[in-house]
Amino acid sequence: MLKNYITLLLIAFGSKLPLTTGFKNIKDHSAYDYYVLEISKDHIDSFINEHISHNIQFENSLYGFEYTHQVISIPKNTLHKKRDLIFDNEKIDKIHELKPTKKLFKRTPQPVETTIISSRDENDGIWDGFSEEQQKQLENIMEEYQINDPLFKKQWHLVNSFYPGNDLNILPVWDMNITGEGVTVAIVDDGLDYENEDLKNNFNAKGSYDFNDKTPLPQPRLADDYHGTRCAGEIAAAKDNDYCGLGVAYNAKVSGLRILSGEVTAEEEAAAMIYEMNENDIYSCSWGPVDNGKEMEKPSELVSQAMEKGVKEGRDSKGNIYVFASGNGANLGDNCNYDGYTNSINSITVGAIDWKGLHSPYSESCSALLTVTYSSGSNEYIHSTDINNVCADRHGGTSAAAPMAAGVYALVLEANKDLTWRDVQYLTIETSVVINEEYAESEWQQPSNYFNKKYSHMYGFGKIDAFEIVSRSIDWVNVNEQVSHLFDKIEVNEKSTSENEYIESKINITEEQLANFKHLEHLTVIIDADANMRGLTEIDLIAPDGSVSHLGIQRKLDKKKTGFPNWKFMSVVHWGTNGVGEWTLRSRVTRSENELNLKNWQLEIFGEKRDEEKEQDPSATTSEVATSSITSTSSEINELLPTSTTTTITEETPSTTSTTTTTDTITPTATPSGDHHETLEKGEKLLKAHHYLGLLVFILILITFYYLLFINKKKKFQRLRAEAYEFDIIDNDSEYNTSLNNTSLQNAEELGSNQSVIGNDGDEARFNFDISDVDVEEAFDFNSDAELLGDIDNIQEETVNNETNVQNDNSEVTEESFKNPFSNTNEH
């Protein structure tokens, strides 16, 4: 009541309500319900005054949205009729209920090593397993680069002397004197040991906050709060301090945003994602929904709004860089397109490969995966700094891959501070190195993109090469504004109960509709479908050039009956293509016990705006026809995907026609100018030349006809200029390559619902963090015969023995002649 009286006095005397920062306030969810109102700051005073008799209280403004989002509280005993009366107000644009979330659980914590590895004693066994040649090579490097950090010898991701070429290619970057200077990476995690010998001189206090304990500094407090410190060490561990190892960008700064060590609300999570967004450049996020092959979860709308704000306004409007780990649930059949953080267009999603350059079996694949980099696998791990004055010898999972990529991006931003968030994605795509084509030929496909790069759902566009991406970034010219094009929903309402029966729905995209697009970037597909067993469903999007986005895959452990209620999938597969032609959405059940009802779907495409804006024919926006049909066939499952867009329909239902009104929007980026791209492929140029030549001939014929018909009237005719569109600037430690058998899920059905990734207290985790391959091995036995998921992209189905001796192309070292030199590390 006292708070109400104070509010009344403020209003009575004409005072504005204070715009306080909400995440620092402790909220009593047992007595009050909290709501975020999207309401102007100019209206909040009068709104509170109108409803003061209902005990409504103004709490605070949402961090980062102080002028548009206001938090209020209402006593829990307030009747629903009164609540309806309160919220039925034209001043309110939107209402978000602010519920407390569960604690953001990690998977089974990995014990912290208790032995200090960073001993000053040069005879501490650090060279065990190294040949004299390897030892000499590393000693020469340490002398040349003035490195005395003892763990550097084990940091194979920096210099790999056992499997040459399988490292970041970082030395040439350091030769350029690019070390991350002036860039800050925010570690959104469980805290950061800012007093650590490796991190204390590179700690950015201004960019840090503890959202769990509401304190300015993110000090690890729990026994298992080591994850953020290890990730920070990968990025910015100091060089030449005779302690542990060194970071990829050893002169960069790191800040800590502690959210994983207790309960947080959507308000606090949203605040963390844009905290000091002009101080923090990159946000490294090694967490997400639980990786158990069952869940399908996305961030709250407030968190999504925060990330969108970050890419538009962060880094002085150049955009913050959000780096997310793809997830560690591949052994359980999980896929990163069922995670709303990793399939956001605002994120760079990073998967993992091991020190042999092989796909790490736990690393999740999906059509939203942009790139991969190094982490644990094949009996080896990432070596970093740790809490309690020790070093970490067993850091891994995609949790380690994401900060490694973030460290490379720190180097990129030092090389060119004017890069936008989309520039960084373009650079990642164009410089990533295609790997393992000989082992995973069926994993790679060749979309008709202008940069002539292949794509793999397992590897994205390839592995990060630090020297390549930094070199390209130096003279990179900013890409043009982002254009987006939203089509209306396409109604389908078709059912399928047979694995040999496909539901197809098509949409034709014309050149006129994409007249303002230079080429595509991301695309999203919102699916509204019912399914008796969600995990027994496959959904593909086939582009006009025949390239395929596997949007939804079979997940045998997912037995949910909730289907896909307007779930948004995302794909980067078609980045760089022109997008013109017929697109096909194809879905089916993988077992007859599932019944799929595809109700409707909606496509949105994003791209780079053309250099010269072209006028568009307005009739093109209202004549789009979409069709749907059921295709029945007796062909084998591995014949599901065609090599072209031609299909044989043996049974067809009446077409569903949808008038598709399109909406185009443009989002500005910083200082766009010029064209950054290489020359388009000759074939594409020739195709355009034929198109324009044909158009010119048609126009000449038309003019001649008009001239002959009306010559006596001597009237001059002028072509009507088309009205322009309206735009709103808008270890597993197995030593086999999982690309050989398309999946590492083993006996998934036997695991069933009895096995779930949960905390020790039995509460199923909402989120899952630090999922190293060790955790998967400890929880499950994957040594039995593998059960293939039946990936539909494997046209020539073949079973490859997982014990196949795969030699890395860059090394002649075999398992018989080489024993892991780091196997003597301390584990407790």
N, C-alpha and C positions, 0 to 999 in steps of 0.2 A: 504493500500500500504506500509506503514511503516513496517508492519510485514513481508511483502514479502522481502523488502530490507534487513532486519535483517537476515532473513532466507538465502538469497543469500550470505551475508557476512559470515555467519557461515559455509556454505558449501564451499565457495571460500577459506577460510583459513583452511579447513580440520577439522572443529569442528563438533562434533556430536551434533545432535539436543537434547535439554534437555528432559529427560523423566519426565515431570511434572505430577502431580496428577490432573486428569481432573475434578473430581466432585466438586472441589473448584473453578473452573472457571465458570464465568457467560457467557452463550452462547446466541448469538443473532439469534434466529430461524426465525425472520422476514426477515433477510437479507441473511442468509446463510443456506445451507443444510449441515448436519453433518453426517459423516459416520465413523463407526469403521471398520478398515481394519485388518484382521488377516494376519499380515506381520511381518517378523522377524525384530528385531531392527537393524540388520546388513544391511537390505535393505531399511529402511525407508529414509535414507539420499539420496541415489541415486534416489529413487522413487520421492521424492519431487523435486529434481534437474531436473528430466526429464520433470516434468509437471509444473514448476514454472511459465511458460508463460501463463498457464490457470488459474492463480490466486488461485491455490490450496494452502491451508495453513495447516501446521501441527499444531494441537491444543495441544494435550497432549497424554500421554499413559493411557490406561485404568487401573484403580486402581486394583492391584492384578495381572494384566496381562501385566506388564510393558514391557516385552520383546517379546510379541507375538501379542498384540492388540494395534493399534495406531489410534487415532482419528484425522480426517482431516475435513476441511470445504471447501465448494465450493460455490461461489456466486449463489444465486437463479436464476440469469439470464443466467447462463451457459447453452448452448444448449445441448440437449440430445446426439447429435453426439459427442460433445467434452467429455461428461461424459463417453460415451461408450469407447472412445479412452483412457481415463484416467484409467478406470477400467479393460480394456483388457490388463492385465499385468500378466505375469507368476509368478511374485514375490508375488502376492496376493493369499492367500489360500481361503479367504472368505470375503464377504462384508456385513455389517449390517447397514441398514439405521437407524440413531439415531433421532427419532422423539420425540418432547415433548409429554408427557402424560397428561391426564386430572388430575385434583386434585384428590387425593385419598380420596373420600368422606366417611364420616361415615353415619350411619343411624341417624334418628332424635335423637339429643343429649339428654341424660338423665340429668335433672337439678342437680346441685351440692347442697348437703345439706348445709345449712348455719349455722346450730347449731353445736357447738363444742361438740362432744359426749365424748371426752376424758377428761372429767372434773375430777378434783382431789377430788371432793365431793363424798364420798362413799354412800351418800343418794340421788343420782341423778336418781333413778328409774331403774338402770341397772338390778336389780334382779326381776323386774316385770315379772310375768309369770312363774317363777321358783318355784318349790316346795322346802320345807325346805331340803329335802334329796338331791335334785339336787344342791341346793346352797351349802350345806355342802361338797358335792363331789368336786365341782369346787374350793371351798375355800381351801380344802386339797391339791388339785393338784397345785394351785397357790403358796401355801406355800412350798410344796415340791420342786417345780421347780423354785422357786424364781421369780415368775411372778407377776408384779404389773400393767401390762397393762390392763386398764379397759375394753377394747373391747374384750379381750380374752374370757370373759364369753359368748359372742355372737358368737364366732368363732367355730361354731359347726363342721366345717370340720376338726378341730384339735381334739376336744373332744365333742362328741355328747351325751349329757345326756338325750335327749328326745327320740332319736331313736338309742339306743346303737348299736355299730357295724358299723353304717353308718358314718364313718369318715376315715381319712387317716391312722389310727393306728400309730400315730407319736411318742407317748410317749416312747415306747421301743427303738426307734431310738435315741432320745435325751438321754436316759439312757446309750447308748453306747458312749455318748459324740461326736456324729456325728451331726453337725449343719450347714454344708455347708462351713466350713472354707477352704479358698484357692481356691474357685471356683467362677467364674464370669458368671452371666447370663445377656446377652444383651437383653434389651427390645426394639424391633424394633417396634416403635409406634409413638405417637404424642408428645413425650418429656417425661421428668422425672424431677420431682421437687427435685433436689439434695440438696436443702436447707431444705427440710422437716425434721422435728424432728425425724421421724422414719427411714429416709433413708440417712441422711447426713454422718453418720459414716460408712455406707456400700456402698458408691458411688465410682465407678471406673471411674475416669475422663479420663484415657488413652484410655479406650475402648469405649468412647462416642464421638458423633459428631452430629451436627444439619445440615442435608442435605437440609432442607427447607430454612434456613436463612444463611447457610454457616458460621456457628460459631462453635467453639470447644465444647461448652457446650449445652446440649439439653434442655434448659429452656422452660417450657410451656409458650406460649405467648398469645394464644387465649383462649377465655372464656371456650371453650369445650375441651381444651387440658388436660383433667384429666385422660384419659383412661390409658396411660402408667404408671402414678404414682400409680394408683390403682393396676395394674398388678404387679408392682415392690413391692408394700407393701405385696401382697400375698406371695412373695418369700422371701424377706429379711428385712421386718420391724423389727426394733431392739427390743430385749427383755429387760424387766425390766427397761423401761425408763419412766413409768407412762404416756404413751401417746398411744392412739389408741390401736391396737392389736400387734401381732407379726407374723413374717413370718414363713413359713414351714422350711426354711433353714436360720434362723435368723442371722447367722454369715457369710453367703455368701455375695458376692459383686454383685451389679447391675450396669450396664452401660446403657446409653440411646442412641438410634440411631433414630433421629427424621426424619421421612419421610412422615407422614400422614397429615401434616398441611399445605400442599401446593403442587404445581406441582413438580414432579420429572421425570427425564428421566430414560430410561432403564439403562443408564450408572450409574446414582446415586443409583438406586435400587440395581443393581448388586454389587456396592461398599459397600452398607450397609450390604449385606448378608455375606460379608467376611471381614468387617472392623475389623482390629486388631484381626485376627483369631487365633493368638497365645496368645492373652490377654483374649479374650472372649471365653468361653468354650461352652456355650449354647446360642442359639438364640430363643427367645420366640416371636412368631408371631401370634397375635390375630386379623387377618385380612385376606382378600381374595376377590375374585370376588363377586359382589353383589349377595346376597342370595334371589333372587326373583323367583326362579323356572323357569327362562327363559334362563339365560346366560350359556355359555360354554366357559371358558376362561383359558388360561394357561400363565405362565410367558414367557417373551421374551427369546430368545435363550441365550442372554448375562446373564440374571439372572440364567437360568438353568446351564450355564457353571460355574457361580460363586458358586452355591450351590454344584456342583460336585467337584469343587476345594476345597471347605470347608470341605467336608467329606474325601477327600484324603490327604489334606495338613494341615488342621487346627489342633489345639492342638498338635503341633509337630508331625504331620502325623498320629495321632490317630483318627482324624476326629471330626469336630464340630457336635453338636447335634442340629438339627432343629426341633422345636416343633410347630405345627400348629393346630389352632382351626378348628374343622371339619366344622363349619358353622352353622348358625341359621335359615336356610330356610326350615326346615322340615315341618312346618305348611303350607308352600306353595308348598310342594311336591318336594323340592330341594334335591339334593344328592351330596355328596362330591366327587364323581368320575367325576363330570363335572367341577371340580376345579383342574387346573394343579399344584397348590401348594400342596394341600392335597393328591393328588394321585401320588406324586413323591416318588420314592423309597428312596430318601435321607431325607424324612420327617417322623416324628412320628406324626400321626394324632390322635387327642384326642377329644372325644365326652363328653357329660355332663349327669350326673345323679343328682338327688336332695337329700335333707337331709333325705328323707325316703328310698333312694336307688332305686327310680323309674327313668325310662327314662324321661329326660326333653323333653317335646313335641317339642321344637324348634330345638333340636340337630339333625344334619343331619347324616344319616346312609350311608354306602357304603362299598364296598369290600376292600377299602384301609384303613378303620378304624382299628387302632391297639389296642386302649384301651379307657377307659372312667374314668373320675374322677368327683369330686363334683363341683356343681355350683347351680344357682338359679332354683327354681321350687317349687311347692306345697306351695306357699305363703311365701317362705323364700329365702334369698339372701346370697351372700358372703359379709363379713364385712372386710374392709381393710382401709388403710390410703388414704388420698386424698390431692388435692391441696388446697391452701388458708387456711392452718392450721386447717383443719377439718378432720373428719373421714367419710368414705363411708359406708353407711348401705344398699345400694341397687345396689351393683355390681353384674353382672350376665352374663348369656349367655355362649356360648362356649369360649367367650373372657376371662372368668374367669377360665375355666377348663384348658386351655393351660398353663398359667403361674403356676397354681397349680402343674401340672405335671412337669413343668420345675424346680420348687422348689424341688420336690422329686428327680429329676435327679441330682441336685446339691449335694444332700446328697449321692447319688450313686457314683458320681465322687470323692467325698471326701473319701469315703470308699475304692475306688480302682481307682487310678489315671491312671492306665494303660489300662483301658477299651477303646475299639474302639467304633466308632459310631454304628457298627453292634452288638457289644456286648450288648450295651444298648437296642437295639431292641430285641435281644434274651431274655435278662433279663425281659423286659416288658412282653413279650409273656408268658414266662414260670412261672412267678409269679403272673400274673393278676388273679383275683378271679372271677369265674363264678357266676353270680347273676341272680335272678328272673327266674330261670328255671321253677318254678311252675306256674308263670304267663305268661311266654312267651316261652312255650315249642317249638312252631313252629319256633321261632326265632333262636334256637340253632341247630347246626348240628355238627356231629362228623367226621371230616376228619381223615384219617389214619395216623396221625402224630406221631412221636416217643415220644412226651411228653404227649400224650393222653389227649389233651385239646380240648374242644369244641370251636366253633366259632359262632359269631352272627354278622350280618351286623349292628345291632343296638348297640351292646356293645363291638364289637371287641372280644378280648380274655378275656374280663372281666374288673373289676375295679382295679385300682392301689392300692396296699397295701404297704405302705412305709416300714414297718418292713420286710416284705417278700423280697422285691426287694433289700433292702440294705443288709440284711443278706446274701442273695445269692451272692451278688456282691463282698463281702470281699475276698472269696477264688476262685472267678471265674477265669477260664483259658481262654485266648483269643481264639476266634473261628479262624478257618483256613481262608485262602484267599477266596475272593469271586470269584465264577465262573459264567460266563454268557454264554448262548447258544442261538444264534439267528437263527431262521428258515427263509427261504425265504417266500415271500408273497404267499399266497394260493389264487388263482383266483377262484371266485365263480360265480359272475354275474347272480344271481337269484333274482327274484322279488316276492313280496308277498303283497296282498291287503286285506287279510282276517285275522281276529283275530284267526281263527282256522287253519291257514296255517303257518307252521314253516319252515324257511330256516335252514337247518343243514349242517354243514361242519365239517369234521373230520380230525384229524391228529393222527397218531400212533407214539408214542415216545418209542424207544427201550432202553433196558438196556445198550446196547453198546454205544448208543449216550450219555448216562448219566454216563458213567463209571468213570468220574472224579468228579461226584457230590456225596457228602455224603447225601444230601437231598436238597429239594427246599427251597427257601426263597420267595422273591417277584416274581411275574410274570406280564408282561405287554402284552396287546393286542392292536395293532393299527388297527382301523376299518376305512375302506374307504367305505362309504355307502351314497346313496341319500335317502332323505325322504321328502315327501310333508309337513308333520307336525312332526318335530323331536321329540316332546314330546310324541307322540303316538307310541313309539317304545320301545321294550324290547330286551335286549341282555344278554344272559347267557353263561357262560363257565362251562361245566360239566366235572369234572375230572374222571379219571378211577375208583376211589373209590366211585363215586356217589356224592361227595360233589360239591356244586354249588357256583360259583361266580356270583352274580347279577351285571354285569358290567354296563349296561344301564337300567334304570327303566323308567316307565311311568311318565312324568311330564306334567300334563294337561295344565299348563299355557305356556308351551314352544310351540309356534306355528311357530317357525322359519322353513324356507324352505331350509336352508343351509345343512341339513343332518349332516353327520359325516365325514368331510374331513380329513382323516388321524388322527383321534383323538385317543390319547393313553389312554386307561383305565389301571388301576392297581389293583392287588389283593394280599392280604396276607392270604387269606382263606386257601391256600394249603401249608402254611409254615410247614416244617417238614415232608412232605410226600416224597415218592421216585420218583413220577412223571411218572413212567413207565406205558405205556398202551395207550388206545385210549381216546383222548380228543375231546369233541364235542362243537363247537360253535353253539348256537341255537338262532335264532332271529325271531321276528314276529312283526306285527303291532297290536295295541290294539283296533283300530277302523278302519272300512273299508274306511273312508275318507283319511286315510294315505296310501301312496304307498311306500314301502321300496324296495330299490335295493341294495343288499349287493354285492359290487364289489369285494372286496378282504379283507384279514386280515393277520396279521403277529404276530406271537407269539415269545416272548423272555422270557426266564426263567433265574432266578438268584438263586444261591445257595452257599453252603459251599463246598469247595474242600475236596476231600477225603484225609485221612492221607497218604495213599500210592497211588501215581499216577499209574493208570492202563493204559495199552496199549489198543488202540481201533482199531477195524476193519475198515479200511478206506472205505470199500464198504458200511458200514452202513450210511455214510454221504451222499450218492448219490442215495439211493434207497427208500427214504421216499415218501409215497403215501398219498395224501390228497384227500378226496372225499367230494362232496357237493350234497345235495338233498333237495327237498321240501317235507315236511311231511304234509299231510292234515288229519284232524281228526275232528270228531264232538263232541269230549269230552269237558267237561267244562273247563273253564280257570284254575280253581284251580287244575286240573289234569295235568297241563302242565309239571311239573317237576317229573321225575320218581324217585323212590327210588333206582334204579340201572341204569346202562348204557344201558339196553335193551329197545329198542323202537320198536313200530309197525309202519312200513311205509306202508301207503295205496296207496300212489301215488309217484312214483319215476321218476326223470328225469335222463338223462344220466350223469354219473359221470364226474367230472372234475379232471383230474390228474395233479399233480404238482410235478416236481422233486425238492426236497427240499435240498439244500446245507446248511449245518449248520456251524456256526462259534462259536467257544468257546473262551472265554477270561477269564483271571484270574486277579483279583485285589488284590494286597497284602495288608495285614493289619499289625498292629504293633505286633511284637513279637508273631506270632502264634506258639503255641506249644501244643501238647497233645490233648486229647479229653475231652471236658467239659461236655459231655452229660451223662445222666443216661443210663442204659442198655435198649436196644431196646425191644419192646414188644415181648413176647414169640412167638406169632403168626407170627410176621415178621421174627424172627430168624428161626422158623421152615420152613417157606416158602423158605428162603435162603438156608437152609440145604438141602432141597429137590432138589433145583435147582442145587447146586454144586454136589450132589450125582448123579443126572441124567447126569450132564456134565461129571463126572468122568467115569461112566459106558460107556457112548458114546465114550470117548477117548480110553478106554481099548478095546472096540470092534473094533475100527478103527485101533489101533496098531496091534491087532491080525490078522485082515484082511490083512494089509500090510505085516506082517511077513510071513503069509502063502503064499501070492502071490509072494513075491520076495525072498523067503528064499534061493533059489539056487544062486541068484545073490549076496547075502550077502552084499547088500548095506545098508548103514545107512541113514535113513531119519531124517530130522529135521523139525519140524514145523516152518513155516515162522512166524517171529515175526511181529505182526501188526504194521503198521506205526502209530506213536502217532499223536494226533491232535496238531495243532499249536495253541498256546495260546498267546494272548497279555495280560499281567497282567493288566489285565484291572481294660310367665308364664302366658312366659305363666306361670301363677300361678295356673293352674288347678291342682287338686289333684288326677288325675287319671294317671295310668301307661299306656303310649302310646303303650307299647308292647302288650297290651290286644287287640287292634283292628288294629294293623299293620300300622296305619298311623294316623296323627293328622291333615291332610289336610281337611278342611271343606269348602264346597261351593267354591272350587277352580275355577270351571268353571265360576261361577257367578262373581268372581273377574275379570277374563278375562284380556284383555290388558288394561282395564281402570285403573287398580290398579297396580302400579309398585313402587318399592322401589326407590325413587328418592330424590334428594336434594330439599330444599325449593325453589331453583331458577329454578326448572323445568328440569335441566340437569340430565339425567339419570346417575347414579353413575357407574363408572367403577369398583369401589371396595366398600366394605361395611365393616364397623368396629364397634366394641362395640355393637353388636346386642343383647341386653339382651332380655329376654322374655317380659319385660315391653314394649319394643318398638313394638313388634308384637301385643300385646294387644291393644296398643293405635292406631295402624294403621288399624287393621282389627277386625271384629266381628267373633269370632270362637265359638259362643254359639249355632249356628244352628246345625241341624242334620249333622253328618259327612258323607262325601261321600267317600266310600272306593276306594283306588287306584287300588285295585285288585292285591296285591303283589303275585307273582307267587310262593313264597315259602310257602304260607299258604295252605297246601294240604287239610286240613279239614276246609273249609271256614265256619266261624261262626261269628255272630255279637255279640259283647260283649258290654253291656251297659257301657258307660263311667263313669256313676255315681256309679259303683260297689265299695263297701267299701273294699279296699285292705289294709289289715293289714300287716305291715312289720313284718317279722319273729322275729326280734330282739327287739320288743317292744310290750307292751300291751296297749299302749296309744291309745285312739280313738279320733276321732274328737269331739265327744260329751263331752268327759271328759277333752279335752285339747284345749285350745285356743292359737294360735301362740303367744309366749311370746315376740316376737320382733315386733308385729304389731303396737306398739306405736312409731315407729321410725319416725323421721321428714322427710316429703316429701314436696317438693316445685316444 
